[in-house]
Amino acid sequence: MNIRPIRDWVLVRPTKGAAKTKSGIIVPDSAQKSEYKAEIIELGEGILHEGGEIKPFAYKPGDIVIYNQFAGTKLDNGYTLVQDNDIWAIEKADA
């Protein structure tokens, strides 16, 4: 990947919706709904707070996050650049 985000920007790869329903019906690509989940690929330097302090992100590369559906800039290669404040939650791994 030749893109490195800066400041509080994050490079993500959106995940695809389910290819099959629970009953086994195959869903075509055109009908698969993105659940606005994405994998974190790369992070900028951090979040700038008052006083000039840079705080680290609450997530790391490889984490799956839920983000604002209207956020970010979609890139030609299937990736999206979003800002930290548009990432709302981190998906927990099944225990």
N, CA, C and O atoms as CSV, one atom per row, in Angstrom:
chain,resi,resn,atom,element,x,y,z
A,1,MET,N,N,0.855,-1.178,0.000
A,1,MET,CA,C,0.000,0.000,0.000
A,1,MET,C,C,0.893,1.231,0.000
A,1,MET,O,O,1.790,1.348,0.836
A,2,ASN,N,N,0.661,2.129,-0.912
A,2,ASN,CA,C,1.488,3.322,-1.053
A,2,ASN,C,C,0.867,4.546,-0.399
A,2,ASN,O,O,1.268,5.670,-0.701
A,3,ILE,N,N,-0.091,4.359,0.481
A,3,ILE,CA,C,-0.750,5.492,1.139
A,3,ILE,C,C,-0.459,5.421,2.630
A,3,ILE,O,O,-0.670,4.390,3.268
A,4,ARG,N,N,0.033,6.536,3.180
A,4,ARG,CA,C,0.252,6.628,4.621
A,4,ARG,C,C,-0.540,7.824,5.121
A,4,ARG,O,O,-0.226,8.962,4.772
A,5,PRO,N,N,-1.567,7.582,5.938
A,5,PRO,CA,C,-2.369,8.697,6.439
A,5,PRO,C,C,-1.562,9.600,7.372
A,5,PRO,O,O,-0.567,9.174,7.959
A,6,ILE,N,N,-1.997,10.833,7.496
A,6,ILE,CA,C,-1.353,11.781,8.397
A,6,ILE,C,C,-2.344,12.227,9.458
A,6,ILE,O,O,-3.544,11.973,9.345
A,7,ARG,N,N,-1.837,12.894,10.495
A,7,ARG,CA,C,-2.617,13.452,11.605
A,7,ARG,C,C,-3.604,12.418,12.164
A,7,ARG,O,O,-3.195,11.331,12.572
A,8,ASP,N,N,-4.903,12.753,12.183
A,8,ASP,CA,C,-5.904,11.857,12.777
A,8,ASP,C,C,-6.685,11.074,11.729
A,8,ASP,O,O,-7.814,10.650,11.977
A,9,TRP,N,N,-6.080,10.884,10.554
A,9,TRP,CA,C,-6.716,10.109,9.492
A,9,TRP,C,C,-6.314,8.652,9.601
A,9,TRP,O,O,-5.227,8.322,10.077
A,10,VAL,N,N,-7.221,7.774,9.146
A,10,VAL,CA,C,-7.042,6.331,9.259
A,10,VAL,C,C,-7.383,5.697,7.912
A,10,VAL,O,O,-8.399,6.036,7.305
A,11,LEU,N,N,-6.549,4.788,7.448
A,11,LEU,CA,C,-6.812,4.045,6.221
A,11,LEU,C,C,-7.497,2.741,6.602
A,11,LEU,O,O,-6.973,1.963,7.399
A,12,VAL,N,N,-8.684,2.506,6.022
A,12,VAL,CA,C,-9.448,1.294,6.331
A,12,VAL,C,C,-9.805,0.566,5.040
A,12,VAL,O,O,-9.811,1.154,3.959
A,13,ARG,N,N,-10.104,-0.725,5.175
A,13,ARG,CA,C,-10.610,-1.529,4.067
A,13,ARG,C,C,-12.003,-2.011,4.475
A,13,ARG,O,O,-12.124,-2.872,5.347
A,14,PRO,N,N,-13.055,-1.467,3.857
A,14,PRO,CA,C,-14.406,-1.887,4.214
A,14,PRO,C,C,-14.601,-3.386,4.001
A,14,PRO,O,O,-14.080,-3.961,3.045
A,15,THR,N,N,-15.356,-4.010,4.901
A,15,THR,CA,C,-15.657,-5.435,4.780
A,15,THR,C,C,-16.928,-5.593,3.968
A,15,THR,O,O,-17.743,-4.674,3.894
A,16,LYS,N,N,-17.096,-6.739,3.369
A,16,LYS,CA,C,-18.304,-7.011,2.589
A,16,LYS,C,C,-19.353,-7.648,3.484
A,16,LYS,O,O,-19.040,-8.237,4.518
A,17,GLY,N,N,-20.599,-7.516,3.066
A,17,GLY,CA,C,-21.700,-8.163,3.774
A,17,GLY,C,C,-21.653,-9.670,3.555
A,17,GLY,O,O,-20.779,-10.186,2.858
A,18,ALA,N,N,-22.585,-10.347,4.147
A,18,ALA,CA,C,-22.634,-11.804,4.039
A,18,ALA,C,C,-22.933,-12.234,2.610
A,18,ALA,O,O,-23.769,-11.629,1.939
A,19,ALA,N,N,-22.249,-13.283,2.142
A,19,ALA,CA,C,-22.480,-13.813,0.799
A,19,ALA,C,C,-23.642,-14.795,0.782
A,19,ALA,O,O,-24.183,-15.109,-0.278
A,20,LYS,N,N,-24.024,-15.281,1.963
A,20,LYS,CA,C,-25.143,-16.219,2.097
A,20,LYS,C,C,-26.008,-15.807,3.263
A,20,LYS,O,O,-25.510,-15.285,4.261
A,21,THR,N,N,-27.302,-16.040,3.143
A,21,THR,CA,C,-28.195,-15.810,4.276
A,21,THR,C,C,-28.102,-17.002,5.223
A,21,THR,O,O,-27.493,-18.017,4.884
A,22,LYS,N,N,-28.695,-16.888,6.391
A,22,LYS,CA,C,-28.674,-17.996,7.358
A,22,LYS,C,C,-29.355,-19.238,6.802
A,22,LYS,O,O,-29.012,-20.357,7.185
A,23,SER,N,N,-30.322,-19.052,5.897
A,23,SER,CA,C,-31.031,-20.202,5.323
A,23,SER,C,C,-30.308,-20.780,4.111
A,23,SER,O,O,-30.777,-21.757,3.527
A,24,GLY,N,N,-29.162,-20.188,3.718
A,24,GLY,CA,C,-28.352,-20.743,2.643
A,24,GLY,C,C,-28.539,-20.105,1.285
A,24,GLY,O,O,-27.954,-20.570,0.307
A,25,ILE,N,N,-29.339,-19.049,1.193
A,25,ILE,CA,C,-29.549,-18.376,-0.089
A,25,ILE,C,C,-28.319,-17.528,-0.396
A,25,ILE,O,O,-27.858,-16.761,0.450
A,26,ILE,N,N,-27.792,-17.669,-1.607
A,26,ILE,CA,C,-26.611,-16.904,-2.013
A,26,ILE,C,C,-27.044,-15.505,-2.429
A,26,ILE,O,O,-27.958,-15.341,-3.238
A,27,VAL,N,N,-26.381,-14.503,-1.871
A,27,VAL,CA,C,-26.695,-13.101,-2.150
A,27,VAL,C,C,-25.688,-12.574,-3.172
A,27,VAL,O,O,-24.482,-12.644,-2.932
A,28,PRO,N,N,-26.161,-12.043,-4.323
A,28,PRO,CA,C,-25.213,-11.514,-5.312
A,28,PRO,C,C,-24.468,-10.295,-4.780
A,28,PRO,O,O,-24.947,-9.602,-3.882
A,29,ASP,N,N,-23.282,-10.043,-5.350
A,29,ASP,CA,C,-22.453,-8.912,-4.908
A,29,ASP,C,C,-23.221,-7.596,-4.927
A,29,ASP,O,O,-23.060,-6.775,-4.024
A,30,SER,N,N,-24.048,-7.387,-5.936
A,30,SER,CA,C,-24.766,-6.118,-6.065
A,30,SER,C,C,-25.778,-5.896,-4.942
A,30,SER,O,O,-26.165,-4.758,-4.677
A,31,ALA,N,N,-26.206,-6.964,-4.285
A,31,ALA,CA,C,-27.193,-6.842,-3.212
A,31,ALA,C,C,-26.590,-6.946,-1.823
A,31,ALA,O,O,-27.287,-6.757,-0.825
A,32,GLN,N,N,-25.284,-7.247,-1.751
A,32,GLN,CA,C,-24.654,-7.366,-0.438
A,32,GLN,C,C,-24.530,-5.993,0.194
A,32,GLN,O,O,-23.999,-5.056,-0.403
A,33,LYS,N,N,-25.023,-5.898,1.391
A,33,LYS,CA,C,-25.021,-4.621,2.107
A,33,LYS,C,C,-23.788,-4.532,2.987
A,33,LYS,O,O,-23.503,-5.441,3.767
A,34,SER,N,N,-23.064,-3.443,2.859
A,34,SER,CA,C,-21.949,-3.199,3.765
A,34,SER,C,C,-22.542,-2.779,5.104
A,34,SER,O,O,-23.471,-1.972,5.147
A,35,GLU,N,N,-22.030,-3.301,6.154
A,35,GLU,CA,C,-22.529,-2.954,7.482
A,35,GLU,C,C,-21.723,-1.818,8.085
A,35,GLU,O,O,-21.785,-1.571,9.289
A,36,TYR,N,N,-20.966,-1.128,7.239
A,36,TYR,CA,C,-20.121,-0.018,7.671
A,36,TYR,C,C,-19.100,-0.480,8.694
A,36,TYR,O,O,-18.793,0.201,9.672
A,37,LYS,N,N,-18.587,-1.676,8.415
A,37,LYS,CA,C,-17.484,-2.212,9.201
A,37,LYS,C,C,-16.262,-2.191,8.300
A,37,LYS,O,O,-16.368,-2.342,7.083
A,38,ALA,N,N,-15.106,-2.003,8.909
A,38,ALA,CA,C,-13.874,-1.970,8.134
A,38,ALA,C,C,-12.713,-2.455,8.980
A,38,ALA,O,O,-12.738,-2.385,10.209
A,39,GLU,N,N,-11.706,-2.944,8.297
A,39,GLU,CA,C,-10.468,-3.342,8.962
A,39,GLU,C,C,-9.508,-2.160,8.924
A,39,GLU,O,O,-9.336,-1.520,7.886
A,40,ILE,N,N,-8.893,-1.879,10.055
A,40,ILE,CA,C,-7.883,-0.824,10.124
A,40,ILE,C,C,-6.633,-1.324,9.407
A,40,ILE,O,O,-6.108,-2.390,9.728
A,41,ILE,N,N,-6.160,-0.543,8.432
A,41,ILE,CA,C,-4.964,-0.902,7.683
A,41,ILE,C,C,-3.758,-0.121,8.181
A,41,ILE,O,O,-2.716,-0.706,8.478
A,42,GLU,N,N,-3.896,1.200,8.273
A,42,GLU,CA,C,-2.782,2.033,8.719
A,42,GLU,C,C,-3.321,3.286,9.400
A,42,GLU,O,O,-4.404,3.771,9.073
A,43,LEU,N,N,-2.544,3.800,10.353
A,43,LEU,CA,C,-2.947,4.962,11.142
A,43,LEU,C,C,-2.022,6.147,10.887
A,43,LEU,O,O,-0.854,5.982,10.535
A,44,GLY,N,N,-2.577,7.353,11.075
A,44,GLY,CA,C,-1.757,8.562,11.056
A,44,GLY,C,C,-0.949,8.661,12.340
A,44,GLY,O,O,-0.802,7.675,13.061
A,45,GLU,N,N,-0.421,9.860,12.632
A,45,GLU,CA,C,0.427,10.044,13.809
A,45,GLU,C,C,-0.346,9.981,15.122
A,45,GLU,O,O,0.187,9.517,16.130
A,46,GLY,N,N,-1.579,10.435,15.124
A,46,GLY,CA,C,-2.373,10.452,16.348
A,46,GLY,C,C,-3.350,11.613,16.345
A,46,GLY,O,O,-3.485,12.327,15.352
A,47,ILE,N,N,-4.028,11.792,17.464
A,47,ILE,CA,C,-5.086,12.783,17.593
A,47,ILE,C,C,-4.538,13.996,18.328
A,47,ILE,O,O,-4.052,13.881,19.452
A,48,LEU,N,N,-4.617,15.156,17.693
A,48,LEU,CA,C,-4.108,16.389,18.277
A,48,LEU,C,C,-5.137,16.953,19.254
A,48,LEU,O,O,-6.277,17.228,18.878
A,49,HIS,N,N,-4.722,17.122,20.518
A,49,HIS,CA,C,-5.603,17.672,21.554
A,49,HIS,C,C,-5.146,19.082,21.919
A,49,HIS,O,O,-4.097,19.550,21.476
A,50,GLU,N,N,-5.952,19.739,22.730
A,50,GLU,CA,C,-5.599,21.088,23.180
A,50,GLU,C,C,-4.221,21.067,23.829
A,50,GLU,O,O,-3.846,20.096,24.487
A,51,GLY,N,N,-3.485,22.132,23.640
A,51,GLY,CA,C,-2.147,22.211,24.188
A,51,GLY,C,C,-1.100,21.559,23.300
A,51,GLY,O,O,0.078,21.525,23.656
A,52,GLY,N,N,-1.513,21.042,22.152
A,52,GLY,CA,C,-0.569,20.455,21.205
A,52,GLY,C,C,-0.173,19.021,21.487
A,52,GLY,O,O,0.720,18.488,20.829
A,53,GLU,N,N,-0.819,18.385,22.453
A,53,GLU,CA,C,-0.490,17.006,22.795
A,53,GLU,C,C,-1.111,16.045,21.772
A,53,GLU,O,O,-2.276,16.193,21.401
A,54,ILE,N,N,-0.333,15.073,21.326
A,54,ILE,CA,C,-0.834,14.062,20.388
A,54,ILE,C,C,-1.121,12.789,21.161
A,54,ILE,O,O,-0.229,12.214,21.785
A,55,LYS,N,N,-2.379,12.353,21.115
A,55,LYS,CA,C,-2.810,11.136,21.812
A,55,LYS,C,C,-2.863,9.977,20.816
A,55,LYS,O,O,-3.174,10.188,19.644
A,56,PRO,N,N,-2.565,8.765,21.266
A,56,PRO,CA,C,-2.642,7.606,20.361
A,56,PRO,C,C,-4.100,7.219,20.083
A,56,PRO,O,O,-5.013,7.610,20.810
A,57,PHE,N,N,-4.289,6.456,19.030
A,57,PHE,CA,C,-5.616,5.959,18.681
A,57,PHE,C,C,-6.043,4.857,19.647
A,57,PHE,O,O,-5.203,4.241,20.302
A,58,ALA,N,N,-7.342,4.610,19.733
A,58,ALA,CA,C,-7.880,3.568,20.617
A,58,ALA,C,C,-7.894,2.199,19.930
A,58,ALA,O,O,-8.332,1.220,20.534
A,59,TYR,N,N,-7.435,2.113,18.709
A,59,TYR,CA,C,-7.450,0.876,17.935
A,59,TYR,C,C,-6.112,0.750,17.223
A,59,TYR,O,O,-5.308,1.682,17.211
A,60,LYS,N,N,-5.888,-0.414,16.632
A,60,LYS,CA,C,-4.606,-0.691,15.984
A,60,LYS,C,C,-4.864,-1.373,14.639
A,60,LYS,O,O,-5.978,-1.835,14.394
A,61,PRO,N,N,-3.864,-1.444,13.770
A,61,PRO,CA,C,-4.056,-2.152,12.506
A,61,PRO,C,C,-4.519,-3.585,12.751
A,61,PRO,O,O,-4.020,-4.273,13.641
A,62,GLY,N,N,-5.481,-4.017,11.943
A,62,GLY,CA,C,-6.055,-5.358,12.084
A,62,GLY,C,C,-7.380,-5.365,12.821
A,62,GLY,O,O,-8.157,-6.307,12.666
A,63,ASP,N,N,-7.667,-4.330,13.628
A,63,ASP,CA,C,-8.950,-4.253,14.334
A,63,ASP,C,C,-10.076,-4.010,13.339
A,63,ASP,O,O,-9.880,-3.369,12.307
A,64,ILE,N,N,-11.262,-4.532,13.662
A,64,ILE,CA,C,-12.466,-4.275,12.874
A,64,ILE,C,C,-13.252,-3.194,13.607
A,64,ILE,O,O,-13.537,-3.321,14.798
A,65,VAL,N,N,-13.600,-2.129,12.887
A,65,VAL,CA,C,-14.308,-0.997,13.491
A,65,VAL,C,C,-15.604,-0.725,12.744
A,65,VAL,O,O,-15.780,-1.144,11.600
A,66,ILE,N,N,-16.508,-0.017,13.410
A,66,ILE,CA,C,-17.752,0.453,12.803
A,66,ILE,C,C,-17.596,1.956,12.634
A,66,ILE,O,O,-17.200,2.657,13.565
A,67,TYR,N,N,-17.910,2.450,11.429
A,67,TYR,CA,C,-17.688,3.865,11.140
A,67,TYR,C,C,-18.918,4.501,10.509
A,67,TYR,O,O,-19.822,3.802,10.049
A,68,ASN,N,N,-18.948,5.810,10.488
A,68,ASN,CA,C,-20.042,6.598,9.925
A,68,ASN,C,C,-20.161,6.298,8.432
A,68,ASN,O,O,-19.176,6.387,7.699
A,69,GLN,N,N,-21.361,5.945,7.982
A,69,GLN,CA,C,-21.561,5.567,6.584
A,69,GLN,C,C,-21.282,6.700,5.599
A,69,GLN,O,O,-20.989,6.437,4.432
A,70,PHE,N,N,-21.365,7.936,6.038
A,70,PHE,CA,C,-21.142,9.074,5.153
A,70,PHE,C,C,-19.741,9.658,5.308
A,70,PHE,O,O,-19.444,10.715,4.752
A,71,ALA,N,N,-18.890,8.985,6.050
A,71,ALA,CA,C,-17.562,9.526,6.376
A,71,ALA,C,C,-16.537,9.157,5.331
A,71,ALA,O,O,-16.691,8.189,4.585
A,72,GLY,N,N,-15.498,9.943,5.298
A,72,GLY,CA,C,-14.299,9.582,4.587
A,72,GLY,C,C,-14.297,9.828,3.100
A,72,GLY,O,O,-15.248,10.343,2.512
A,73,THR,N,N,-13.188,9.437,2.524
A,73,THR,CA,C,-12.950,9.550,1.093
A,73,THR,C,C,-12.666,8.162,0.558
A,73,THR,O,O,-11.707,7.513,0.975
A,74,LYS,N,N,-13.500,7.703,-0.370
A,74,LYS,CA,C,-13.304,6.393,-0.969
A,74,LYS,C,C,-12.237,6.503,-2.048
A,74,LYS,O,O,-12.281,7.395,-2.895
A,75,LEU,N,N,-11.287,5.591,-2.005
A,75,LEU,CA,C,-10.187,5.591,-2.955
A,75,LEU,C,C,-10.439,4.562,-4.052
A,75,LEU,O,O,-11.242,3.648,-3.863
A,76,ASP,N,N,-9.775,4.691,-5.178
A,76,ASP,CA,C,-9.977,3.798,-6.322
A,76,ASP,C,C,-9.629,2.344,-6.022
A,76,ASP,O,O,-10.177,1.442,-6.656
A,77,ASN,N,N,-8.749,2.101,-5.090
A,77,ASN,CA,C,-8.281,0.750,-4.810
A,77,ASN,C,C,-9.145,-0.012,-3.801
A,77,ASN,O,O,-8.753,-1.087,-3.347
A,78,GLY,N,N,-10.312,0.528,-3.446
A,78,GLY,CA,C,-11.209,-0.155,-2.514
A,78,GLY,C,C,-11.022,0.231,-1.063
A,78,GLY,O,O,-11.774,-0.219,-0.198
A,79,TYR,N,N,-10.035,1.054,-0.786
A,79,TYR,CA,C,-9.791,1.514,0.573
A,79,TYR,C,C,-10.542,2.827,0.807
A,79,TYR,O,O,-11.008,3.465,-0.138
A,80,THR,N,N,-10.652,3.219,2.072
A,80,THR,CA,C,-11.292,4.474,2.433
A,80,THR,C,C,-10.439,5.169,3.487
A,80,THR,O,O,-9.908,4.520,4.388
A,81,LEU,N,N,-10.309,6.482,3.374
A,81,LEU,CA,C,-9.645,7.289,4.398
A,81,LEU,C,C,-10.722,7.940,5.247
A,81,LEU,O,O,-11.575,8.654,4.722
A,82,VAL,N,N,-10.695,7.702,6.560
A,82,VAL,CA,C,-11.662,8.318,7.476
A,82,VAL,C,C,-10.916,8.990,8.621
A,82,VAL,O,O,-9.783,8.625,8.933
A,83,GLN,N,N,-11.556,9.968,9.240
A,83,GLN,CA,C,-10.967,10.607,10.410
A,83,GLN,C,C,-11.366,9.846,11.666
A,83,GLN,O,O,-12.372,9.137,11.694
A,84,ASP,N,N,-10.561,10.009,12.691
A,84,ASP,CA,C,-10.787,9.311,13.953
A,84,ASP,C,C,-12.191,9.545,14.506
A,84,ASP,O,O,-12.812,8.603,14.997
A,85,ASN,N,N,-12.709,10.773,14.440
A,85,ASN,CA,C,-14.022,11.039,15.043
A,85,ASN,C,C,-15.176,10.408,14.276
A,85,ASN,O,O,-16.313,10.458,14.745
A,86,ASP,N,N,-14.920,9.812,13.105
A,86,ASP,CA,C,-15.958,9.092,12.366
A,86,ASP,C,C,-15.940,7.597,12.647
A,86,ASP,O,O,-16.765,6.857,12.111
A,87,ILE,N,N,-15.020,7.151,13.473
A,87,ILE,CA,C,-14.973,5.743,13.882
A,87,ILE,C,C,-15.649,5.665,15.241
A,87,ILE,O,O,-15.221,6.302,16.204
A,88,TRP,N,N,-16.719,4.868,15.302
A,88,TRP,CA,C,-17.584,4.863,16.475
A,88,TRP,C,C,-17.363,3.716,17.436
A,88,TRP,O,O,-17.623,3.865,18.630
A,89,ALA,N,N,-16.890,2.567,16.956
A,89,ALA,CA,C,-16.772,1.415,17.850
A,89,ALA,C,C,-15.759,0.421,17.290
A,89,ALA,O,O,-15.462,0.409,16.095
A,90,ILE,N,N,-15.243,-0.406,18.186
A,90,ILE,CA,C,-14.350,-1.501,17.824
A,90,ILE,C,C,-15.123,-2.791,18.053
A,90,ILE,O,O,-15.697,-3.000,19.122
A,91,GLU,N,N,-15.133,-3.656,17.041
A,91,GLU,CA,C,-15.848,-4.928,17.179
A,91,GLU,C,C,-15.002,-5.868,18.023
A,91,GLU,O,O,-13.816,-6.067,17.760
A,92,LYS,N,N,-15.630,-6.439,19.038
A,92,LYS,CA,C,-14.927,-7.393,19.901
A,92,LYS,C,C,-14.847,-8.745,19.214
A,92,LYS,O,O,-15.767,-9.153,18.506
A,93,ALA,N,N,-13.737,-9.431,19.432
A,93,ALA,CA,C,-13.581,-10.786,18.911
A,93,ALA,C,C,-14.478,-11.713,19.722
A,93,ALA,O,O,-14.693,-11.497,20.915
A,94,ASP,N,N,-15.004,-12.753,19.060
A,94,ASP,CA,C,-15.845,-13.718,19.786
A,94,ASP,C,C,-15.032,-14.392,20.878
A,94,ASP,O,O,-13.907,-14.841,20.657
A,95,ALA,N,N,-15.624,-14.449,22.053
A,95,ALA,CA,C,-14.923,-15.049,23.189
A,95,ALA,C,C,-15.093,-16.532,23.240
A,95,ALA,O,O,-14.562,-17.184,24.139
